[in-house]
Every structure is written in structure tokens, then in C-alpha cells.
Amino acid sequence: MLELARNAHEPNWLEAPHSLPAVVECERTASSIFVWNPTLLPGPLQIAEYTRPILETPPTPEIEQQLMIRLGRQEVLTRRNPSPYTAILGEAALRQGIGGAGGMIAQLRHLLVMARKNHVTLRVLPSGIGWHPGLVGPFTVFDFEDLPSIVSVEHHRGSAYLYDEGYVAGYKAAAKIVLNLAMSEQESLALIAEVITELEATQ
């Protein structure tokens, strides 16, 4: 993965579905990470109650192994000397109900805990604000100390990794737009707490 990053002129490439070594290596070695997802919570912020239903649809014979690998991605946020991590979430991601009301409450409470970490920035982009480039889909920008930036674009059947300078610049521009449109951190955490209260009222 890092060898490809050192040779940014190489073609962009795809990673097979349920295969995580590339994204894990990027998360482990990046000097900073920017994540935008309009409908789902990013992997490093997920807990088991949220991740398991995603892995179970469609069913696979290696769910427990995949679950452990995916939950291991939390280490990028909890290790010593972690890199800055910025996650911008679409409001819809807070209301998907993945894992049922109980699972979603636990997941959103986990977001509030992680958002208190100094290296984590968590903000929400409200629904219904009109067109912006983030509506096209989720993406992650990995910056490195001595290597070109990489963009990861998630798809249903795998992920694409983009190295082309023009593509990367376009996604970085989109990241700035999404960031500028998002609520402040305080407003975002207040909205998450509000959604938790709404879910608790349904139990």
C-alpha cells in the first residue's frame, strides 16, 4: 500500500469487498484523516452493536473474524500519540436505526465519548440544505508526512483508492465545502444527544 503511495503515478485501484488491509494501513500510518459519510458512521467510530448488522447482510461464514478486524480499527483513535481525525457525518447517519434502538443509543453515546478526545473532531452536516458535493457519496482523505495524499471512496462491492493528483485535489476541495457547511462541534454534539433522547423515548 505504501509503495503504491510512493508512486502516485500508478493507476488508481480497487480493493475487494470485506477486505480491509489497505484502509487499515492507511489509518495506521496517516498523519491526518478526514472522513465524510452521509449515511453511515465511519469504521473507527463503530461499536459491535452497530457493525454486526452491517456484516450480517448478506450473511458470510466469517462474520466473527470480520467483526474483530473491523473493531480493531478503533485503535487508530485510542492508541498513544494518535493522528488528528476529523469526521463529518450526514444527519441521516444518526437516524438509520442500525442495531435497533438500543444498539443505536449505545453507538451514539460512544460518539459523544470519542468526540471529547482532543485529536477527534466530530461534526454533523444537516439534511435538506440543498446541493453540495458530499451528496455524491462517502470518501476519506488520508494525508501523510512524506507521501502523497490518498483518497478512499467506498462502494457496495469494495473500495477505490485514488492517487491521481487532480482527483485528490477535487476531493480535498469537496472536503472543505462539507466542513464549512457542517454544524459546529457543540451544535453537532447537542444534536446527537437529542437523537439519543428521541430513541430512548421509543423504548
C-alpha positions in Angstrom: 0.0 0.0 0.0 2.7 2.5 1.0 4.8 1.5 -2.1 1.8 2.5 -4.3 1.6 5.8 -2.4 5.2 6.5 -3.1 4.5 6.0 -6.8 1.5 8.2 -7.2 1.7 8.0 -11.0 0.4 4.4 -10.7 -3.2 3.7 -11.7 -6.0 4.1 -9.1 -7.1 0.7 -7.9 -9.9 -1.2 -6.2 -10.0 -3.3 -3.0 -12.3 -6.4 -2.8 -15.4 -6.3 -0.6 -14.8 -7.2 3.1 -11.0 -6.8 2.6 -9.6 -4.2 4.9 -5.8 -4.3 4.9 -5.4 -1.2 2.7 -7.7 1.1 4.7 -6.2 -0.2 8.0 -2.7 0.5 6.8 -3.7 4.0 5.7 -5.4 4.7 9.0 -2.4 3.4 10.9 0.2 5.5 9.0 -1.6 8.7 8.1 -0.6 12.0 9.7 -4.2 13.1 9.5 -7.5 11.7 8.4 -10.7 13.4 7.1 -13.8 11.3 6.7 -17.2 12.3 5.2 -20.1 9.9 5.2 -23.7 11.0 4.6 -25.5 7.8 5.7 -23.2 5.6 7.8 -20.7 6.0 10.7 -17.0 5.6 9.8 -15.4 2.3 10.7 -13.1 3.6 13.5 -16.1 5.1 15.3 -18.3 1.9 15.1 -19.1 -0.4 18.1 -20.0 -4.1 17.8 -23.8 -3.4 18.1 -23.6 -1.2 15.0 -21.1 -3.2 12.9 -22.6 -6.7 13.3 -25.8 -6.0 11.4 -23.8 -4.5 8.6 -21.6 -7.6 8.3 -24.6 -9.9 8.6 -26.3 -8.5 5.4 -25.7 -10.5 3.3 -24.6 -13.4 5.6 -21.0 -14.6 5.4 -19.3 -17.5 7.1 -16.6 -15.4 8.7 -18.6 -12.7 10.5 -16.9 -13.0 13.9 -13.4 -12.7 12.3 -14.5 -9.8 10.2 -16.1 -8.2 13.2 -12.9 -8.4 15.2 -10.9 -6.9 12.4 -13.3 -4.0 11.9 -13.5 -3.3 15.6 -9.7 -3.3 15.7 -9.8 -0.1 13.6 -10.8 1.8 16.8 -7.1 1.6 17.7 -6.4 4.4 15.4 -8.3 6.7 17.8 -7.3 5.1 21.1 -3.5 4.5 20.6 -0.8 6.6 22.1 0.0 9.7 20.0 -2.9 9.4 17.6 -3.1 11.5 14.4 -5.8 14.1 14.0 -9.1 12.6 12.9 -12.0 14.7 11.5 -15.3 13.0 10.8 -18.2 14.9 9.2 -21.4 12.9 9.4 -24.6 13.4 7.5 -27.6 13.9 9.8 -29.1 10.8 8.2 -26.2 8.7 9.7 -27.5 9.4 13.2 -31.0 8.2 12.4 -30.5 4.9 10.5 -31.5 2.7 13.5 -28.8 0.1 12.7 -28.8 -2.4 15.5 -32.2 -1.4 16.7 -33.0 1.5 19.1 -30.8 0.0 21.9 -27.8 -0.5 19.6 -28.1 2.9 18.1 -28.3 4.5 21.5 -25.1 2.8 22.6 -23.4 3.8 19.3 -24.4 7.4 19.6 -23.2 7.5 23.2 -19.9 6.2 22.0 -19.7 9.0 19.5 -20.1 11.5 22.4 -17.3 9.9 24.3 -15.0 9.8 21.3 -15.8 13.4 20.4 -14.3 14.5 23.8 -10.8 13.4 22.7 -8.6 16.2 21.7 -7.5 14.7 18.4 -11.0 13.9 17.3 -13.2 16.4 15.5 -16.8 15.3 15.1 -19.4 17.4 13.3 -22.8 16.9 11.6 -24.0 18.2 8.3 -27.8 18.8 8.4 -30.1 17.2 5.9 -32.1 19.3 3.5 -29.6 22.1 2.9 -29.5 21.7 -0.9 -26.8 20.5 -3.2 -23.2 20.0 -2.1 -20.5 17.6 -3.4 -20.8 15.4 -0.4 -24.2 14.1 -1.6 -22.4 12.1 -4.3 -21.1 9.7 -1.6 -18.7 8.9 1.3 -15.0 9.4 1.0 -11.9 9.6 3.2 -8.8 11.7 2.6 -5.5 10.3 4.1 -2.6 12.8 4.4 0.9 11.5 5.1 4.1 13.2 6.3 6.3 12.3 3.4 3.9 10.7 0.9 1.2 11.9 -1.5 -2.3 12.0 -0.1 -4.7 9.1 -0.9 -8.5 9.2 -1.2 -10.6 6.2 -0.4 -14.1 6.0 -1.9 -16.4 3.3 -0.6 -18.7 1.3 -2.8 -21.1 -1.6 -2.0 -18.7 -4.1 -3.6 -15.4 -2.7 -2.5 -13.4 0.5 -2.1 -11.5 2.5 -4.7 -8.2 4.2 -3.8 -7.3 7.4 -5.8 -3.8 8.7 -6.2 -4.2 11.0 -9.2 -3.3 14.5 -8.2 -6.4 16.0 -9.9 -8.8 13.6 -8.3 -7.2 14.1 -4.8 -7.4 17.8 -5.2 -11.1 17.6 -6.2 -11.9 15.6 -3.1 -9.9 17.9 -0.8 -12.0 20.8 -2.3 -15.2 18.8 -1.6 -13.9 18.2 2.0 -13.6 21.9 2.6 -17.1 22.6 1.4 -18.6 19.8 3.5 -16.6 21.1 6.6 -17.8 24.7 6.1 -21.5 23.6 5.8 -21.4 21.4 8.9 -22.7 22.4 12.3 -20.2 23.5 14.9 -18.8 20.8 17.2 -21.1 22.0 20.1 -24.2 22.0 17.9 -23.3 18.6 16.5 -22.9 17.0 19.9 -26.2 18.7 21.0 -28.0 17.1 18.0 -26.5 13.7 18.8 -27.7 14.0 22.4 -31.2 15.0 21.0 -31.4 11.9 18.8 -30.4 9.7 21.8 -33.3 11.2 23.8 -35.7 10.6 20.9 -34.6 6.9 20.7 -34.9 6.5 24.5 -38.5 7.6 24.3 -39.3 4.8 21.9 -38.1 2.1 24.3 
